[in-house]
Amino acid sequence: MSKPVVVSIPHHLGREEAQRRLQGGMGRLRSQFGDKLGTIEDTWTDNHADFRVSVLGQAVTGGLDVLDDQVRVEVNLPWMLAMVAEKAKGLIQKQGTLLLEKK
């Protein structure tokens, strides 16, 4: 049984710019965490992305919705990774905020 982790990341970029940064940021995450993650796959439909990540041999799935003033991320952690849910939540918040910072 999986444990969902939900994170809302506020931003002031507007939907289109936030989505552009997130789409571009997926490649940076692959290079930055490639040694820890097996694969990162994302499929975008309008302002929604479904993703699948391989972590420690476990499949982590989820989705994100880009809204005008926030990004809502929901990650389904398998039971073996559920014990690190709070740590995962903090990492998602930190990385998402870095991708969406004003530049």
N, C-alpha and C positions, 0 to 999 in steps of 0.2 A: 504494500500500500504506500502510495506516495504522499508526501507532505507539501502542500503548496506554500510558497513564499511570495508575498505580494509587496512590491515596493513602488511608491509613487515618487517620481523625481520632478520637482518643479523647474520650470524654465521660463524665460522671457523672450524666446526666439521666434515664436509663431510655429505653427505646425510644419510648414514646408521646410524651413531651415533646420528645425530639430530633426526631422526625418532625414534630411540630407546628411547631417553630421553623424547620425546613428548608422546610416548605411555605409558611410565611409569609415566609420570607427570599427566596424566588424573586422576589417582587414588588419587594423592595428592591434585588435585584441588577439587575432590569430598569431601575429608575430610576437606580441608581448608575452602571451601565455601558452604558446605552442608546445613548450616542453612539459606543461602540466595538463594540457587538454589534448585529447586524441583528435577530435574533429569538431568543427563548428560549421553548422549548416543553417542558413536562414532563407526563408521564402517570404517575400513581401507581396501583399495585396492591399492596394491603396495605402492607408495609414496604419496597417496592422502587419506584424511580422510573426511568423511561427518559427521557432528555432529548436535545434537539437544540438546538444553538446555532449561529448564523451569525456567523463571525468573519472579517473581511477577505475576504468573498466565499466563504469556505470553510465547509463544513458540518462541525461537530464533534458527534459523537454519544457517548453514554455512558449509564451507569446508576449508581445508588447504592443501597446496601442499608443500612438503619438497623438496627443491632444493639443489644443492651442496653447495651453499653459503648463502642461505636465506630460510626462511619459509614465504610463502604468505598465509595470513589468510583473508578470506572474510566471514563476518557475516551479515546476513539479519535481521535487527531489525524491529519488527512490529511498526506501526505508534505511538503506545502509548510509546514506548521506544526510538523513533527516536530523541527525544529532549535531550537525554543523549548520543548521538552518540560520541561526542568528549571525554567524560569521559570514555565511553566504549573503545574507541580506545586507550587511555592512559593505561587503565587497561590491555588490551590485549598485548600491547607492553611491559609493565612491567613484567607481568607473563610469557610471551614467552621468554623474555630475561633471566629471572631467571632460566627457565628450560634449556636454551641452554648455560648458562655460562660455561666456561672452569672450570673443577674441577680436 
